[in-house]
């Protein structure tokens, strides 16, 4: 397979524009036109994982965490990051990362955690804003139907679980075609009035290019009048964390035992129990402490995440139970998620989970 084919599919599910500003998701080592015949999936790209790829003759490693977060000024093998990158380049192995862009999509990392806990009625804990755009375009009313259909087909007009959503209002457009033009209606040098429809549709920003291409192809005018607005509406399919409910309430310690078993963690650090049953659960893979106010606001009984510092546990203030399960433990099932995503689309492509345990933390129990 050409690497770009796989990348295009992965980024159609988790667009790079959805990653956080500090992140470095995407193709880190390699070229899009490289040929790859198999891939290894890992949470982290360590030297041991690269050695595994070399041993198996694998030319692609797909990791959740990017091996490179900050700029590298030297390649002297003085750090594990430099050694990994140098070894991958030397052995012609491509490195690709899907990090916070995969965290932030509905069908991503946090839904996988929620599935492990059998949560129901799921929704994103903190939806992002600024990712939705509105297209306003003016078209002769006779062609309004075909233009709408083209925009819908290109991905516009989705609001929640509703599709083909638009708004239209009739009006009168005026113009005068200048020399060298080929007007669809009217005549060169003469003022013209046309009964037009104003069509408005919403769309996610990552689909903008394909929607504009569809608009130009379906529109009869050689000069299309349109406006694009960035909206502050919440995008309920993109954002941080997830919240849902257990089918039945559980005692607090009973749920912590369930959490330990389902997330395969050696230890759970948690705040003072409230002596109440647990049913509404907020989760965030990795470092999710910034979502605590949102979890409290949405009525979560417990917040499952990782990387809590000592003083941050006090922020629970007996309003909620914080359960820190460990960073690796909270995200380990991302490997399964990536495997499922790739195998569903490319069932004949050889992809496997790494045999290396990349968790840098051990527990003495």
ABEGO torsion letter per residue (X at the ends): XBAAAAAAAAAAABBAAABBAABABEBABEBAABBBABBBBBABBBAAAAAAAAAAGBABBBBABBABABBBABBAGABAAAAAAAAAAAAGBBBBBBBAAAAABAABAAAAAAAAAGBBGBBBABBBBGABBBBBBBBBAAAAAAAAAAAAAAGBGBBEABBGBBBBBBBBBBBBBBBGBBBABEBBGBBBBBBBBBBBBBBBAAAAAAAAAAAAAABABABBBBBBBBBABBBAABEBEBBBBBABBBBAAAAAAAAAAAAGBABBBBBBBAGBBBABBBBBBEBAAAAAAAAAAAGBABBBBBGBBAAAAAAAGGABBBBBAEAAAAAAAAAAAAAAAAAAABAABBBBBBABBABABBBBX
